[in-house]
Amino acid sequence: MCNFLKFIVKIKKQLEYIKYMINQENIIIKPVDKSNWEDFESLFQSKGGPSYCWCMVWRMTKDELKQNNSSCRKEFIKQRVWSNTPIGILGYSENEAVAWCSIAPKETHQRLGGDENLKNVWSITCFYIKKEYRKQGLMKFLIESAKNYAKENGAEYIEAYPVEEGSPSYRFMGFVKTFEEMGFKYIKMAGTRRHVMIYKIQD
């Protein structure tokens, strides 16, 4: 029975790897900028999309918090895109944006916690994948793509803040196990649920 269970686990891992490789072939990654703002907007406003927050939870300044509603949050994130501030990447399937990963310089965020002694840090703070594209290995592909994007822009470290799978909150930030499998190392807690995890970018 023990050998059978090991076999099942092995097969499951192989299937996950196959799904990961398939997504590498079929998903195109693009950073969000003025040219594809409408794609970002369409994804967030699609059924089940995070149009309530516009990925501003960890970005809002004290002044912006005074106007903390959906329409203002959308305008705030748009202002960042129009000022050429990196906010993240989109995953495309057949020219349609179907996935999002927030990856940007840590200094463009607020109140994240983490390791304050590191320099040139980029932060992964959010994921959204359309329902029909979930459980296909796309999460890992987004993380790997985020690594590459950050590296291309001079990052030395990537910080993430995932939670355990049973967490009742912050699930949009990803799960600890996934980041462990992608080479991130736990360093400390930020609050009671978020795990600060670091990935050192190799030259």
C-alpha positions as CSV (number, residue, x, y, z in Angstrom):
1,M,0.0,0.0,0.0
2,C,2.9,2.4,0.9
3,N,4.5,1.8,-2.5
4,F,1.2,2.3,-4.3
5,L,0.8,5.7,-2.6
6,K,4.3,6.7,-3.5
7,F,3.5,5.7,-7.1
8,I,0.4,7.9,-7.1
9,V,2.3,10.9,-5.7
10,K,5.0,10.4,-8.4
11,I,2.3,10.3,-11.2
12,K,0.6,13.4,-9.8
13,K,3.9,15.3,-9.9
14,Q,4.6,14.2,-13.4
15,L,1.1,15.4,-14.5
16,E,1.7,18.7,-12.8
17,Y,5.0,19.1,-14.7
18,I,3.3,18.2,-18.0
19,K,0.7,20.9,-17.3
20,Y,3.4,23.3,-16.5
21,M,5.2,22.6,-19.8
22,I,2.0,22.9,-21.8
23,N,1.4,26.3,-20.3
24,Q,4.9,27.4,-21.2
25,E,4.0,26.6,-24.8
26,N,0.6,28.2,-24.9
27,I,0.6,31.1,-22.6
28,I,2.3,34.4,-23.6
29,I,3.5,36.7,-20.9
30,K,3.4,40.5,-21.3
31,P,4.1,43.3,-18.7
32,V,1.2,45.7,-18.2
33,D,1.8,49.1,-19.8
34,K,-0.2,51.7,-21.7
35,S,-0.4,49.5,-24.8
36,N,-2.3,46.6,-23.1
37,W,-4.1,48.6,-20.3
38,E,-7.4,47.6,-21.9
39,D,-6.5,43.9,-21.6
40,F,-5.7,44.4,-17.9
41,E,-9.0,46.3,-17.4
42,S,-11.0,43.6,-19.2
43,L,-9.5,40.8,-17.1
44,F,-10.2,42.6,-13.9
45,Q,-13.8,43.4,-14.9
46,S,-14.5,39.9,-16.2
47,K,-16.8,37.5,-14.2
48,G,-15.1,36.8,-10.9
49,G,-12.4,39.3,-11.5
50,P,-10.9,41.5,-8.7
51,S,-12.4,44.8,-9.9
52,Y,-13.3,45.6,-6.2
53,C,-9.6,46.2,-5.4
54,W,-7.7,46.7,-8.7
55,C,-4.6,45.3,-6.9
56,M,-4.2,48.4,-4.8
57,V,-4.4,46.7,-1.4
58,W,-0.7,46.9,-0.8
59,R,-0.1,50.0,-2.9
60,M,-2.3,52.7,-1.5
61,T,-0.6,55.7,0.1
62,K,-2.1,57.5,3.1
63,D,-3.7,60.1,0.8
64,E,-5.1,57.5,-1.5
65,L,-6.7,55.6,1.5
66,K,-8.9,58.7,1.9
67,Q,-10.6,57.7,-1.3
68,N,-10.7,54.0,-0.8
69,N,-13.4,52.9,-3.2
70,S,-13.4,50.7,-6.4
71,S,-13.5,53.5,-9.0
72,C,-10.7,55.5,-7.2
73,R,-8.6,52.4,-6.9
74,K,-8.9,51.8,-10.6
75,E,-7.8,55.3,-11.3
76,F,-4.8,55.0,-8.9
77,I,-3.5,51.8,-10.6
78,K,-4.0,53.4,-14.0
79,Q,-2.0,56.5,-12.9
80,R,0.9,54.1,-12.1
81,V,0.7,52.5,-15.5
82,W,0.6,55.9,-17.2
83,S,3.7,57.0,-15.3
84,N,5.5,53.9,-16.4
85,T,5.6,52.3,-12.9
86,P,5.8,48.5,-13.2
87,I,2.7,46.8,-11.7
88,G,2.9,43.3,-13.0
89,I,2.4,40.8,-15.8
90,L,-0.5,39.3,-17.8
91,G,-0.8,35.8,-19.1
92,Y,-2.4,35.5,-22.6
93,S,-4.1,32.6,-24.2
94,E,-5.1,33.2,-27.9
95,N,-4.7,37.0,-27.5
96,E,-7.0,37.1,-24.4
97,A,-5.6,38.0,-21.0
98,V,-6.5,35.1,-18.7
99,A,-4.1,35.5,-15.8
100,W,-2.4,38.2,-13.7
101,C,0.6,38.3,-11.3
102,S,1.4,41.5,-9.4
103,I,5.2,41.8,-9.5
104,A,6.8,45.3,-9.0
105,P,9.5,47.0,-7.0
106,K,8.9,46.7,-3.3
107,E,9.2,50.5,-2.8
108,T,6.1,51.0,-4.9
109,H,4.1,49.1,-2.1
110,Q,3.1,50.0,1.4
111,R,3.0,48.1,4.7
112,L,4.2,44.8,3.4
113,G,6.7,43.9,6.1
114,G,9.5,41.7,5.0
115,D,13.3,42.0,5.1
116,E,14.1,45.7,5.3
117,N,17.9,45.1,4.9
118,L,17.8,43.8,1.3
119,K,18.2,46.1,-1.7
120,N,16.8,45.9,-5.2
121,V,13.8,43.9,-4.0
122,W,10.7,43.2,-6.1
123,S,7.5,42.0,-4.5
124,I,4.9,39.4,-5.6
125,T,1.6,40.4,-3.9
126,C,-1.3,39.0,-5.9
127,F,-2.5,36.4,-8.5
128,Y,-5.7,36.1,-10.4
129,I,-6.4,33.3,-12.9
130,K,-9.7,33.0,-14.8
131,K,-11.6,30.0,-13.5
132,E,-11.3,27.9,-16.6
133,Y,-7.5,28.1,-16.6
134,R,-7.0,27.1,-13.0
135,K,-5.4,23.8,-11.8
136,Q,-3.3,23.6,-15.0
137,G,0.1,24.6,-13.6
138,L,-0.3,28.2,-14.5
139,M,0.5,29.5,-11.1
140,K,4.1,28.2,-11.2
141,F,4.5,29.5,-14.7
142,L,3.4,33.0,-13.6
143,I,6.0,32.9,-10.7
144,E,8.7,31.8,-13.1
145,S,7.8,34.6,-15.5
146,A,7.7,37.1,-12.6
147,K,11.3,36.0,-11.7
148,N,12.4,36.7,-15.3
149,Y,10.6,40.0,-15.5
150,A,12.1,41.2,-12.2
151,K,15.6,40.1,-13.2
152,E,15.4,41.9,-16.6
153,N,14.6,45.1,-14.6
154,G,17.6,44.8,-12.2
155,A,16.0,43.1,-9.2
156,E,18.4,41.1,-6.9
157,Y,15.7,39.6,-4.7
158,I,12.0,38.7,-5.0
159,E,9.9,38.8,-1.9
160,A,6.5,37.0,-1.6
161,Y,4.0,36.8,1.2
162,P,2.0,33.6,0.8
163,V,-0.3,31.8,3.3
164,E,-1.0,28.2,4.2
165,E,-3.7,26.6,2.1
166,G,-6.2,26.6,4.9
167,S,-5.9,30.3,5.5
168,P,-9.2,32.2,5.6
169,S,-7.6,35.4,4.2
170,Y,-4.8,36.6,1.8
171,R,-5.2,33.6,-0.4
172,F,-4.8,35.8,-3.4
173,M,-1.1,36.1,-2.4
174,G,-0.5,32.4,-3.1
175,F,0.4,29.4,-1.0
176,V,3.5,28.6,0.9
177,K,4.0,25.2,-0.7
178,T,3.9,26.6,-4.2
179,F,6.6,29.2,-3.4
180,E,8.7,26.5,-1.7
181,E,8.6,24.4,-4.8
182,M,9.7,27.5,-6.8
183,G,12.8,28.0,-4.7
184,F,11.6,30.6,-2.2
185,K,12.9,30.5,1.3
186,Y,10.9,31.4,4.5
187,I,12.5,34.1,6.6
188,K,9.7,35.3,9.0
189,M,6.0,36.0,9.5
190,A,4.3,39.3,8.6
191,G,1.3,39.3,10.8
192,T,-0.4,36.1,11.8
193,R,-0.9,34.6,8.3
194,R,1.5,35.9,5.8
195,H,4.8,34.1,5.4
196,V,7.7,36.3,4.1
197,M,9.6,34.3,1.6
198,I,12.7,35.3,-0.4
199,Y,14.1,34.3,-3.7
200,K,17.7,35.4,-4.6
201,I,18.0,36.0,-8.3
202,Q,21.1,34.3,-9.8
203,D,23.4,36.2,-12.2
